Amino acid sequence: MMHNLEITVQQRPEVLERVLRVTRHRGFKVTQMQMRINDDASMAVELWVEAERAIELLSNQLTKLIDVTQCKVIPAVSLGHAANS
C-alpha cells in the first residue's frame, strides 16, 4: 500500500539520514521523495512510501525524532485526487 507523508524538519546536515534510517527500520520502502527549504529555514520533506504495515507505525516514530517539528499523513483520498490532476 502506498502512503504519503509531509514532514517538516529543522535544516541540519544529519536530519535526512535520520528520517530515512527510521523509515527503513520500520519496514517501509521510499518510492519518491521531494524536499524544499522553507522561508523560516526549516525543510519540508514529502515522502511517498510503500509497505503493508500501518502508516502510523512510521509517523509516530518520525514525530519522536528531535529535528522533526511536524509529521502529517496525507489521506489516500487526497492522493487519488492528486494523481488524477
Backbone torsions as a table, in degrees:
resi	resn	phi	psi	omega
1	MET	NA	139.2	180.0
2	MET	-91.2	142.0	177.9
3	HIS	-135.8	154.6	178.2
4	ASN	-126.2	131.1	178.3
5	LEU	-121.7	137.3	169.7
6	GLU	-108.6	119.0	-174.4
7	ILE	-121.9	129.9	174.4
8	THR	-107.3	126.4	-175.6
9	VAL	-131.0	159.6	172.5
10	GLN	-72.5	146.7	-178.3
11	GLN	-81.4	96.5	179.1
12	ARG	-137.5	151.7	-176.3
13	PRO	-60.4	-34.5	-172.9
14	GLU	-93.2	-2.8	-171.4
15	VAL	-66.9	-40.4	179.1
16	LEU	-64.6	-38.9	177.5
17	GLU	-61.2	-42.2	179.4
18	ARG	-64.6	-44.7	-179.7
19	VAL	-61.8	-45.8	-179.2
20	LEU	-68.0	-35.3	178.6
21	ARG	-65.0	-45.5	178.3
22	VAL	-63.4	-40.3	179.1
23	THR	-59.8	-46.7	180.0
24	ARG	-66.5	-43.5	-178.3
25	HIS	-65.1	-27.7	179.1
26	ARG	-85.5	0.4	174.6
27	GLY	87.0	22.8	179.1
28	PHE	-105.2	144.1	179.0
29	LYS	-106.9	123.6	178.0
30	VAL	-76.6	122.9	179.2
31	THR	-103.8	-23.9	177.7
32	GLN	-159.6	149.1	179.7
33	MET	-148.0	136.1	173.8
34	GLN	-128.6	146.7	-178.3
35	MET	-141.5	141.6	175.0
36	ARG	-146.0	152.4	178.4
37	ILE	-92.9	127.6	179.6
38	ASN	-82.0	169.4	179.5
39	ASP	-64.0	-28.2	-177.9
40	ASP	-90.6	18.2	177.5
41	ALA	71.2	11.1	171.0
42	SER	-90.9	171.3	178.2
43	MET	-118.7	140.6	174.0
44	ALA	-104.9	122.1	-179.2
45	VAL	-116.3	126.6	175.6
46	GLU	-111.1	120.2	-177.3
47	LEU	-114.7	132.8	169.2
48	TRP	-107.1	121.9	-177.8
49	VAL	-125.0	157.9	-179.4
50	GLU	-129.3	132.4	175.9
51	ALA	-174.9	159.9	175.3
52	GLU	-87.6	-5.8	-178.3
53	ARG	-82.6	161.8	177.4
54	ALA	-68.0	134.8	-177.3
55	ILE	-65.3	-23.7	179.3
56	GLU	-64.0	-28.5	176.6
57	LEU	-59.7	-37.8	179.6
58	LEU	-82.2	-47.5	-175.5
59	SER	-62.9	-37.0	177.9
60	ASN	-65.3	-38.7	179.2
61	GLN	-71.1	-38.8	179.0
62	LEU	-65.0	-37.9	179.6
63	THR	-61.6	-28.9	-179.3
64	LYS	-75.7	-16.1	179.8
65	LEU	-66.6	141.0	-173.2
66	ILE	-63.9	-33.6	-176.6
67	ASP	-89.2	-4.5	180.0
68	VAL	-89.8	121.6	179.4
69	THR	-97.3	-23.4	178.3
70	GLN	-156.9	142.0	175.6
71	CYS	-138.8	115.4	-175.2
72	LYS	-122.1	130.1	176.0
73	VAL	-87.5	128.1	177.6
74	ILE	-89.1	121.9	-177.8
75	PRO	-60.7	152.6	-178.7
76	ALA	-60.1	-31.0	178.5
77	VAL	-60.7	-43.7	179.0
78	SER	-64.7	-36.3	179.2
79	LEU	-64.5	-38.8	179.5
80	GLY	-64.6	-40.6	177.8
81	HIS	-66.3	-38.6	179.8
82	ALA	-66.8	-37.2	-178.8
83	ALA	-70.1	-29.7	-179.8
84	ASN	-83.0	-13.4	-178.1
85	SER	-74.6	NA	NA
